[in-house]
C-alpha cells in the first residue's frame, strides 16, 4: 500500500523537555573541540552522546527551546543528530536546518562562534550548516558562507549556488498559483532546479517550524498559515497534502504552546483572507478542545478520497507519480499515524516526534 500522506506532524513534538547534562559552549576554541573528537567518530564527542542519547531527545529539547534557552547545548544536539543519522537526508532534516538558521539569524554577533561549534559533525552532514546559514537571514550570510567554503571544500558547489542566487533561500519562499491540469503536467515533466523561488513542501514546513522553535517569532508561523487554503484543495494532491500538513501541525502545536496559540489568535483578528480566517478558526477550535486527532483524520480522509478519485495517478507516469517521488519520503506513513490514533502511548510519542520528516522511524522499528 502506497504511503499515504500523513505527515501532518512536523510540529507535533512532545511538550515536556528532557533533563540534559551540560555540554561545551559556542565559545570553546575550535582547536580544542577538534582535539577532543574520537578518531573513530568524526565530529562526535562522548560528552555529547551522554547529553542526548537519541534524536528523539534532541527533538524534545528543540521543541521547548523557547522556554528554556540553552545555547551551550546546541553543538551537542547537532552531533547527536549526526551520529543517529537524523541529518542524512535533506527531505527529512528540515527542522534541524530551520532551528540552526533561526539561532544564527537571531544572534548575528554570535554566528561565527555558533557555526564553529556545530561544524564538527559528520562530514556528510555539514550541508545542514550550509543551508542553515543561507536560510538564516543573517545580514552577512554570504560572508559567512564564503569564509566557510575553504573549510568544507566538498560543499563548494552548494555554497556557490546560494551565494550566486541560483539556489533559493527561505526568504524566497513563494506561494505558486494554482495551474490548469495541463500546465501542472508540463511542469511536473519539465521542472528544473533553476527556479528562482523556493516552493512550499513538507521539508519547507519542517524548516519553518525549526525557525519558530529557535526564535518564537511570528514570521514562520505566518508563512505556514498562508498554506492553509491548500488544505481545501480537493483537485490537487500535492497542495492538499501540504495544506493538510500545515493545518495539522498548527493545531497540534497550538494545543501545547500558549505563545503559539496567542499568535494564531492575533492572526484571526488581523488576517484579511476570509478563507484563511475560516480555516484558522477550525485550527484554534481544535487546539482549544484538544481535538487535534479530528483534524488529522479529516485530512487523511480527504487525501484518501482524492487518491481513490484518480486511482491510477499514484502508479502511472504523470504529475501525481512525480509528486510522490518528490514528497513521499519526507512524510510519516499511514501506519505510524494509525498507531498514534489507537493510543499506543510509547509508540505514538515516537511517531509524533519523528513525524518532522523522520519517515515513521517508530513504525519501522516496531515491524522489525
URPE-V903118 format. One line per field, one symbol per residue. phi: phi as a letter, one per 20 degrees, with the letter a starting at -180 (. if undefined). burial: I if it has 16 or more other ideal C-beta (glycine too) atoms within 10 Angstrom, else O. A space follows every 50 residues. Layout:
BEGIN
phi->???
burial->???
END
This chain:
BEGIN
phi->.ffefdhecgeeefeeeefcefbfegfggfffgffefffecgncdfffff fcfcfffffffgfdgfecfbffdfgfffffgffenfdfdgfcdgffffff ffffffcgfegffffgfegfdggfdfggffffffefmggcfffffffegf ecgfdgffffgffenfdfdffegcdfffdggfffffffedfdeeffeeef agfffgffffffffdmffgfffffgfeggffdeedcffffffffffffff fffffdcgffgffffffgfdfeefffffffgfffffffeldfffffffff fffffffffcfefedegqgfffgffecffedffffffffffenfgfffff ffffffoellgfffffff
burial->OOIIIIIIIIIIIIOOIOOIOOIIOIOIOOOOIOOOIOOOOIIIIOOIIO IIOIIIIIIIIIIIIIOOOOIIIIIIIIIIIIIIOIIIOOIIIIIIIIII IIIIIIIOOOIIIIIIIIIIIIOOIIIIIIIIIIIIIIOOIIOIIOOIOO OIOOIOOIIOIIIOOOIIIIOOIOOOOOOOOOOIOOOIOOOOOOOOOIII IIIIIIIIIIIIIIIIOIOIIOIIIIIIIIIOIOOIIIIIIIIIIIIIII IIIIIIIOOIIOIIOOIOOOIOOOOIIOIIOIIIOIIOOOOIIOIIOIII OIIOOIIOOOOOIIOOOIIIOIIIOIIIOIIIIIIIIOIIOOOOOOIIII IIIIIIIIIIIIIOOIOO
END
